[in-house]
Amino acid sequence: MDYKSLDKIRISASITNNISKYHGIICSRLCFGIKEFNDLMSKDSNANHQIVSIQLKEFNAALFEIIEEQENQFKSNVLDFQPLLPDESEPIEVRALALALWSEGFIDSCGMCIAELDLDIEGIGKGEVSEIIEDISQISTLDPNSILEEEEEEIALMELVEYVRVSVQLFFENLRGQTNES
């Protein structure tokens, strides 16, 4: 499922979190071998919690589909990971914000996973993992309001997306064996 389709479902379900941030959280958890996602599933906010809107059910089903697709992609060892971001037809500011939010979700989830699994992050992956966390943390601070519609910035954003793409694959490979041993 692509970003635009999932975002339409998110809007119809009145979900405020950005789709890219959800995907960042999902990817981080999968990298650490955590397969619990119930807290990401949206619940209806009515008093008796028995009535769940069709839109929320559709959103949760779509989110579950994204989780399964991403897990299968990581397991397949095919190096074609892509963060879930708006396509290039969207303004650069929208894409930059989505990348920052994806990175924020990934980093926030990393912190939770490290604590939950009681890991020493410095000892994982010969330093690569902590370096990737630091770099993606920096990307999460990207300010889309400071971006101008210039070709150099378009190229810079593409390079950041490519960096995230490759780094997450390395991150997964570094963690896959070690978190399974814990």
TILO-780446 format. One record per residue: z, x, y of N, C-alpha, C in turn; residue in one letter. Coordinates in steps of 0.001 Angstrom, whole numbers, m for minus. Each point is the difference from the previous one (the first is absolute). Example, Ala and Ser with C-alpha at 12.3 -4.5 7.8 and 13.67 -1.06 7.14 Angstrom:
2
+---------+---------+---------+---------+---------+---------+---------+---------+---------+----+
|     nzz |     nxx |     nyy |    cazz |    caxx |    cayy |     czz |     cxx |     cyy | aa |
+---------+---------+---------+---------+---------+---------+---------+---------+---------+----+
|    7800 |   13190 |   m5690 |       0 |    m890 |    1190 |       0 |     900 |    1200 |  A |
|    m720 |    m350 |    1050 |      60 |     820 |    1190 |     730 |    m770 |    1090 |  S |
+---------+---------+---------+---------+---------+---------+---------+---------+---------+----+
// end
This chain:
182
+---------+---------+---------+---------+---------+---------+---------+---------+---------+----+
|     nzz |     nxx |     nyy |    cazz |    caxx |    cayy |     czz |     cxx |     cyy | aa |
+---------+---------+---------+---------+---------+---------+---------+---------+---------+----+
|       0 |     849 |   m1171 |       0 |    m849 |    1171 |       0 |     898 |    1239 |  M |
|    m810 |    m337 |     972 |    m100 |     837 |    1190 |    1016 |    m420 |    1065 |  D |
|     134 |     841 |    1011 |     972 |    m201 |    1068 |    m201 |   m1335 |     706 |  Y |
|   m1233 |    m288 |     363 |    m290 |   m1205 |     781 |     387 |   m1269 |    m767 |  K |
|    m349 |     m69 |   m1268 |     335 |   m1168 |    m827 |    1508 |    m162 |    m137 |  S |
|     675 |    1102 |    m284 |    1448 |     m48 |    m164 |     690 |    m341 |    1314 |  L |
|    m531 |     499 |    1102 |     598 |    m292 |    1301 |    m139 |   m1480 |     357 |  D |
|   m1120 |    m613 |    m355 |    m166 |   m1445 |     233 |    1043 |    m794 |    m782 |  K |
|     237 |     398 |   m1231 |    1011 |    m669 |    m820 |    1383 |     198 |     622 |  I |
|     277 |    1224 |     472 |    1284 |     305 |     643 |     221 |    m892 |    1219 |  R |
|   m1020 |    m131 |     824 |     109 |    m816 |    1216 |     228 |   m1468 |    m353 |  I |
|    m731 |    m506 |    m985 |     157 |   m1415 |    m378 |    1385 |    m280 |    m578 |  S |
|     637 |    1020 |    m572 |    1347 |    m153 |    m554 |    1085 |     288 |    1038 |  A |
|    m407 |     307 |    1235 |     929 |     308 |    1103 |     888 |    1204 |    m303 |  S |
|    m571 |     997 |    m650 |     709 |    1247 |    m295 |    m220 |     935 |    1185 |  I |
|    1078 |     614 |     493 |    m129 |     851 |    1185 |    m287 |    1462 |    m324 |  T |
|     416 |     485 |   m1168 |    m250 |    1406 |    m334 |   m1488 |     271 |    m166 |  N |
|    m400 |    1175 |     403 |   m1388 |     434 |     m96 |    m357 |     329 |   m1452 |  N |
|   m1213 |    m351 |    m396 |    m484 |     255 |   m1362 |      16 |    1495 |    m323 |  I |
|    m378 |     824 |     956 |      m9 |    1444 |    m241 |    1402 |     507 |    m311 |  S |
|     998 |    m523 |     704 |    1380 |     425 |    m262 |     422 |    m394 |   m1417 |  K |
|    m330 |   m1212 |    m405 |     277 |    m416 |   m1380 |    m628 |     990 |    m990 |  Y |
|   m1258 |     367 |     242 |    m700 |     895 |    m923 |     655 |    1379 |     m32 |  H |
|     450 |     487 |    1154 |     704 |    1284 |      34 |    1263 |     m28 |    m850 |  G |
|     751 |   m1092 |     105 |    1220 |    m168 |    m801 |    m345 |     m20 |   m1489 |  I |
|   m1001 |    m769 |    m348 |    m429 |    m116 |   m1403 |    m396 |    1366 |    m553 |  I |
|    m809 |     738 |     745 |    m473 |    1311 |    m473 |    1153 |     971 |    m196 |  C |
|     933 |      15 |     930 |    1145 |     891 |    m117 |     809 |    m316 |   m1255 |  S |
|     298 |   m1263 |    m202 |     784 |    m381 |   m1186 |    m722 |     377 |   m1286 |  R |
|   m1294 |    m239 |     m46 |    m758 |     355 |   m1203 |       0 |    1510 |    m224 |  L |
|     m79 |     779 |    1073 |      51 |    1458 |    m137 |    1313 |     444 |    m639 |  C |
|    1088 |    m673 |     357 |    1313 |     342 |    m544 |     272 |    m656 |   m1350 |  F |
|    m952 |    m782 |    m489 |     168 |    m652 |   m1289 |     821 |   m1276 |      53 |  G |
|     244 |    m514 |    1193 |     757 |   m1245 |     152 |    m976 |   m1160 |     m37 |  I |
|     282 |    m939 |    m865 |    m929 |   m1123 |    m176 |     670 |   m1335 |     302 |  K |
|     997 |      36 |     846 |     713 |   m1214 |     404 |    m463 |    m374 |    1412 |  E |
|    m574 |   m1192 |     119 |    m574 |    m419 |    1281 |     457 |   m1392 |     440 |  F |
|    1025 |    m551 |    m649 |     434 |   m1356 |     346 |     402 |    m132 |    1462 |  N |
|     571 |    1058 |     577 |     415 |     m80 |    1401 |   m1188 |     m91 |     955 |  D |
|   m1195 |     363 |    m449 |   m1190 |    m119 |     850 |    m593 |   m1396 |     m44 |  L |
|     318 |    m739 |   m1045 |    m546 |   m1345 |    m134 |     671 |    m915 |    1018 |  M |
|    m798 |    m756 |     712 |     524 |    m863 |    1058 |     578 |   m1275 |    m588 |  S |
|    1107 |    m385 |     581 |     672 |   m1223 |    m429 |     m30 |    m993 |    1147 |  K |
|     m48 |   m1266 |    m335 |      12 |   m1033 |    1030 |    1376 |     m17 |     655 |  D |
|      41 |    m272 |    1271 |    1259 |      63 |     734 |     676 |   m1357 |     154 |  S |
|    m422 |   m1000 |    m781 |     667 |   m1295 |     127 |    1381 |      51 |    m650 |  N |
|     804 |    m999 |     279 |    1405 |       8 |    m403 |     199 |      33 |   m1518 |  A |
|    m788 |    m744 |    m744 |     240 |     m64 |   m1443 |    m819 |    1003 |    m812 |  N |
|    m893 |     718 |     626 |    m815 |    1047 |    m645 |    m763 |    m494 |   m1225 |  H |
|    m153 |   m1302 |    m141 |    m721 |    m526 |   m1153 |   m1460 |    m269 |     315 |  Q |
|    m292 |    m219 |    1252 |   m1372 |    m289 |     389 |    m628 |    1293 |     513 |  I |
|    m985 |     470 |    m688 |    m717 |    1194 |     435 |   m1406 |    m437 |     379 |  V |
|    m391 |     369 |    1186 |   m1308 |    m446 |     481 |   m1131 |     599 |    m829 |  S |
|   m1091 |    m696 |       2 |   m1201 |     479 |    m691 |    m430 |    1340 |     579 |  I |
|     126 |     140 |    1320 |    m401 |    1244 |     655 |     864 |    1177 |    m461 |  Q |
|    1309 |    m228 |    m141 |     872 |    1077 |    m480 |    m312 |     362 |   m1447 |  L |
|    m269 |   m1008 |    m810 |    m380 |     275 |   m1393 |   m1287 |     820 |     m42 |  K |
|    m956 |    m365 |     848 |   m1267 |     725 |      47 |     218 |    1437 |     468 |  E |
|     856 |     182 |    1009 |     292 |    1344 |     495 |     673 |     834 |   m1084 |  F |
|    1006 |    m565 |    m656 |     700 |     736 |   m1054 |    m935 |     367 |   m1146 |  N |
|    m892 |    m912 |    m359 |    m973 |     283 |   m1064 |    m937 |    1132 |     418 |  A |
|    m440 |     m25 |    1259 |    m889 |    1055 |     502 |     731 |    1338 |      43 |  A |
|    1263 |     m14 |     415 |     788 |    1227 |      51 |     200 |     561 |   m1408 |  L |
|     280 |    m872 |    m949 |     148 |     430 |   m1391 |   m1303 |     619 |    m508 |  F |
|   m1129 |    m591 |     382 |   m1306 |     541 |    m389 |    m195 |    1406 |     568 |  E |
|     391 |     201 |    1251 |    m100 |    1324 |     634 |     887 |    1002 |    m743 |  I |
|    1199 |    m410 |    m355 |     918 |     879 |    m732 |    m625 |     420 |   m1328 |  I |
|    m523 |    m954 |    m739 |    m631 |     308 |   m1295 |   m1206 |     915 |     165 |  E |
|    m851 |    m300 |     976 |   m1185 |     831 |     238 |     404 |    1427 |     330 |  E |
|    1010 |     155 |     871 |     413 |    1338 |     402 |     628 |     748 |   m1162 |  Q |
|     823 |    m669 |    m767 |     617 |     646 |   m1160 |   m1070 |     463 |    m991 |  E |
|    m965 |    m853 |    m275 |   m1086 |     366 |    m914 |    m823 |    1157 |     545 |  N |
|    m216 |       9 |    1301 |    m772 |    1091 |     602 |     750 |    1323 |    m133 |  Q |
|    1292 |      m1 |     292 |     786 |    1227 |    m155 |      m9 |     470 |   m1456 |  F |
|     182 |    m911 |    m932 |      37 |     353 |   m1422 |   m1337 |     527 |    m510 |  K |
|   m1093 |    m439 |     598 |   m1331 |     365 |    m494 |    m377 |    1448 |     282 |  S |
|     769 |     671 |     851 |    m296 |    1380 |     399 |   m1326 |     146 |     731 |  N |
|    m563 |   m1101 |     457 |   m1220 |      54 |     802 |     428 |     287 |    1434 |  V |
|    m578 |    1007 |     586 |     424 |     428 |    1330 |    m727 |    m764 |    1100 |  L |
|     188 |   m1312 |      25 |    m649 |    m783 |    1051 |     992 |    m897 |     735 |  D |
|    1248 |     475 |     125 |    1012 |    m759 |     723 |    m439 |    m225 |    1445 |  F |
|     237 |   m1197 |     482 |    m246 |    m337 |    1406 |    1182 |    m806 |     511 |  Q |
|     609 |     415 |    1119 |    1017 |    m872 |     587 |    m662 |   m1300 |     450 |  P |
|     707 |   m1102 |    m111 |    m550 |   m1305 |     356 |      41 |    m147 |    1520 |  L |
|   m1159 |     188 |     615 |    m132 |      m2 |    1461 |   m1177 |    m870 |     409 |  L |
|     m22 |    m426 |    1270 |   m1171 |    m746 |     489 |   m1255 |     865 |    m104 |  P |
|   m1150 |    m639 |    m140 |   m1236 |     780 |    m114 |    m444 |     530 |    1365 |  D |
|   m1011 |     828 |     m34 |    m438 |     717 |    1202 |    m632 |    m886 |    1060 |  E |
|    m224 |   m1276 |    m299 |    m535 |    m905 |    1014 |    1089 |    m429 |     987 |  S |
|    1258 |     209 |    m369 |    1123 |    m336 |     886 |     161 |    1089 |    1061 |  E |
|     563 |    m358 |    1155 |     235 |    1009 |    1044 |     902 |    1125 |    m508 |  P |
|    m188 |    1174 |     551 |     756 |    1173 |    m434 |    1503 |    m208 |     168 |  I |
|     407 |    m721 |    1043 |    1428 |    m241 |     223 |     606 |    m800 |   m1154 |  E |
|    m731 |    m986 |    m489 |     464 |    m838 |   m1116 |     123 |     847 |   m1264 |  V |
|    m980 |     845 |    m237 |      20 |     855 |   m1194 |    1094 |    1055 |      93 |  R |
|     215 |     552 |    1205 |    1052 |    1005 |     185 |    1382 |    m621 |    m206 |  A |
|     198 |   m1201 |     538 |    1275 |    m689 |    m198 |     228 |    m279 |   m1486 |  L |
|   m1025 |    m440 |    m696 |     124 |    m283 |   m1431 |     354 |    1271 |    m773 |  A |
|    m604 |    1134 |     354 |     326 |    1263 |    m671 |    1445 |     396 |     284 |  L |
|     436 |    m165 |    1246 |    1391 |     311 |     345 |     962 |    m894 |    m782 |  A |
|    m320 |   m1289 |    m103 |     862 |    m929 |    m739 |     m34 |     271 |   m1505 |  L |
|   m1173 |     361 |    m528 |     m90 |     376 |   m1414 |     933 |    1189 |    m246 |  W |
|     m99 |    1010 |     875 |     812 |    1213 |    m134 |    1488 |    m317 |     125 |  S |
|     344 |    m881 |     932 |    1397 |    m408 |     172 |     533 |    m668 |   m1271 |  E |
|    m782 |    m901 |    m571 |     411 |    m653 |   m1241 |     178 |    1006 |   m1127 |  G |
|    m924 |     946 |     m97 |      58 |    1024 |   m1040 |    1259 |     847 |     161 |  F |
|     268 |     460 |    1224 |    1151 |     872 |     263 |    1319 |    m748 |    m186 |  I |
|      87 |   m1212 |     539 |    1230 |    m788 |    m178 |     294 |    m204 |   m1482 |  D |
|   m1023 |    m313 |    m754 |     160 |    m214 |   m1432 |     357 |    1301 |    m722 |  S |
|    m557 |    1115 |     447 |     360 |    1303 |    m595 |    1501 |     233 |     108 |  C |
|     539 |    m240 |    1188 |    1435 |     190 |     206 |     825 |    m859 |    m943 |  G |
|    m412 |   m1243 |    m148 |     720 |    m908 |    m896 |    m127 |     450 |   m1455 |  M |
|   m1186 |     444 |    m389 |    m221 |     448 |   m1386 |     793 |    1261 |    m303 |  C |
|      13 |     937 |     932 |     741 |    1248 |    m189 |    1482 |    m303 |    m194 |  I |
|     524 |    m900 |     840 |    1413 |    m377 |    m121 |     257 |    m746 |   m1310 |  A |
|    m861 |    m951 |    m324 |     184 |    m812 |   m1207 |     m48 |     850 |   m1267 |  E |
|    m901 |     974 |     m25 |    m158 |     848 |   m1183 |     880 |    1247 |      49 |  L |
|     733 |     176 |    1116 |     885 |    1146 |     204 |    m742 |    1320 |    m228 |  D |
|   m1108 |     164 |     714 |    m849 |    1182 |    m149 |     300 |    1045 |    1064 |  L |
|    m202 |    1255 |    m368 |      31 |    1097 |     960 |   m1443 |     247 |     405 |  D |
|    m386 |    m503 |    1143 |   m1403 |      43 |     418 |    m505 |    1432 |     168 |  I |
|     877 |     930 |     348 |    m432 |    1392 |     167 |    m430 |     619 |   m1328 |  E |
|     569 |    m479 |   m1093 |    m315 |     565 |   m1304 |   m1214 |    m607 |    m672 |  G |
|    m568 |   m1014 |     605 |   m1136 |    m691 |    m614 |   m1310 |     612 |     481 |  I |
|    m884 |     264 |    m900 |   m1361 |     384 |     349 |    m164 |    1297 |     753 |  G |
|     925 |     933 |    m194 |    m121 |    1318 |     628 |    m212 |     m98 |    1511 |  K |
|     673 |    m908 |     642 |     m88 |    m126 |    1454 |   m1131 |    m867 |     507 |  G |
|   m1010 |    m242 |    m837 |   m1131 |    m825 |     445 |     441 |   m1406 |     367 |  E |
|     901 |    m565 |    m795 |     438 |   m1376 |     220 |     700 |    m122 |    1344 |  V |
|     930 |     914 |     292 |     708 |     m87 |    1281 |    m946 |     245 |    1169 |  S |
|    m990 |     852 |    m181 |    m994 |     242 |    1053 |    m850 |   m1256 |     247 |  E |
|    m391 |    m671 |   m1064 |    m783 |   m1238 |     134 |     832 |   m1071 |     697 |  I |
|    1272 |    m109 |    m385 |     877 |    m978 |     649 |      90 |     290 |    1496 |  I |
|     174 |    1256 |     354 |      86 |     379 |    1421 |   m1292 |    m336 |     738 |  E |
|   m1130 |     324 |    m594 |   m1289 |    m266 |     652 |    m256 |   m1498 |     170 |  D |
|     258 |    m771 |   m1041 |    m225 |   m1446 |     102 |    1003 |    m620 |     971 |  I |
|    1190 |     573 |      69 |     983 |    m456 |     984 |    m534 |     202 |    1422 |  S |
|    m644 |    1128 |     235 |    m613 |     252 |    1314 |   m1117 |    m999 |     287 |  Q |
|    m797 |    m315 |    m999 |   m1094 |    m967 |     177 |     563 |   m1380 |     337 |  I |
|    1183 |    m316 |    m521 |     598 |   m1316 |     271 |     369 |    m173 |    1470 |  S |
|      45 |    1092 |     751 |     338 |     m84 |    1430 |   m1240 |    m104 |     883 |  T |
|   m1156 |     m83 |    m610 |   m1260 |    m117 |     737 |      63 |   m1178 |     970 |  L |
|    m346 |     241 |    1254 |      32 |   m1049 |    1025 |   m1415 |    m490 |     268 |  D |
|    m345 |   m1184 |    m501 |   m1366 |    m504 |     182 |    m347 |    m285 |    1457 |  P |
|    1018 |    m170 |     849 |    m261 |    m272 |    1417 |    m498 |    1229 |     746 |  N |
|     216 |    1173 |    m565 |    m445 |    1226 |     664 |   m1404 |     422 |    m434 |  S |
|    m610 |    m783 |    m864 |   m1321 |     346 |    m525 |   m1089 |    m554 |     899 |  I |
|    m947 |     847 |     288 |   m1165 |    m410 |     785 |   m1172 |    m205 |    m951 |  L |
|    m949 |    m794 |     414 |   m1201 |    m240 |    m817 |    m948 |    1194 |     125 |  E |
|     392 |    1114 |    m577 |    m832 |    1193 |      64 |    m328 |     468 |   m1411 |  E |
|   m1135 |     654 |    m110 |    m458 |     451 |   m1315 |     975 |     981 |    m645 |  E |
|     613 |     879 |     805 |     938 |     975 |    m563 |    1202 |    m702 |    m631 |  E |
|     454 |   m1068 |     636 |    1157 |    m712 |    m536 |    m368 |    m796 |   m1247 |  E |
|   m1213 |    m474 |     m49 |    m495 |    m685 |   m1199 |      m6 |     984 |   m1176 |  E |
|    m477 |    1205 |     255 |     m34 |    1042 |   m1036 |    1422 |     386 |    m403 |  I |
|     887 |     141 |     986 |    1392 |     360 |    m287 |     674 |   m1062 |    m870 |  A |
|    m256 |   m1270 |     291 |     580 |   m1073 |    m811 |    m550 |      51 |   m1424 |  L |
|   m1292 |     227 |    m135 |    m596 |     116 |   m1336 |     628 |    1154 |    m773 |  M |
|     273 |    1112 |     689 |     625 |    1150 |    m650 |    1434 |    m318 |    m435 |  E |
|     731 |    m751 |     826 |    1355 |    m397 |    m379 |     m11 |    m910 |   m1227 |  L |
|    m924 |    m946 |     m19 |    m120 |    m896 |   m1158 |    m328 |     814 |   m1250 |  V |
|    m897 |     949 |     121 |    m364 |     847 |   m1140 |    1196 |     841 |    m449 |  E |
|     766 |     511 |     961 |    1193 |     774 |    m340 |     987 |    m864 |    m796 |  Y |
|     243 |   m1218 |     487 |     910 |    m915 |    m693 |    m534 |    m302 |   m1395 |  V |
|   m1275 |    m250 |     m85 |    m630 |    m337 |   m1276 |     247 |    1098 |   m1043 |  R |
|    m287 |    1230 |     360 |     153 |    1128 |    m924 |    1482 |     303 |    m247 |  V |
|     806 |     m70 |    1048 |    1428 |     314 |    m126 |     723 |    m955 |    m934 |  S |
|    m329 |   m1268 |      72 |     667 |    m973 |    m872 |    m373 |     255 |   m1456 |  V |
|   m1227 |     393 |    m250 |    m401 |     341 |   m1373 |     790 |    1211 |    m499 |  Q |
|     151 |    1027 |     853 |     800 |    1174 |    m365 |    1466 |    m380 |    m200 |  L |
|     495 |    m836 |     885 |    1376 |    m474 |     m59 |     256 |    m677 |   m1344 |  F |
|    m896 |    m900 |    m377 |     128 |    m711 |   m1272 |      m9 |     986 |   m1165 |  F |
|    m934 |     930 |      11 |    m101 |     976 |   m1095 |    1255 |     867 |     m91 |  E |
|     552 |     410 |    1148 |    1207 |     824 |       9 |    1214 |    m759 |    m512 |  N |
|      79 |   m1272 |     325 |    1179 |    m778 |    m376 |     m93 |    m624 |   m1376 |  L |
|   m1184 |    m245 |    m459 |    m184 |    m772 |   m1232 |     812 |     564 |   m1160 |  R |
|    m101 |    1257 |    m269 |     730 |     585 |   m1123 |    1487 |     121 |     254 |  G |
|     370 |     311 |    1230 |    1398 |     279 |     286 |     866 |   m1247 |      74 |  Q |
|    m523 |   m1091 |     540 |     819 |   m1215 |      68 |     110 |    m655 |   m1364 |  T |
|    m968 |     230 |    m871 |      75 |    m556 |   m1353 |    1056 |     725 |    m837 |  N |
|     283 |    1259 |     354 |     995 |     778 |    m730 |    1412 |    m376 |     409 |  E |
|     175 |    m534 |    1207 |    1339 |    m318 |     525 |     636 |   m1141 |    m742 |  S |
+---------+---------+---------+---------+---------+---------+---------+---------+---------+----+
// end
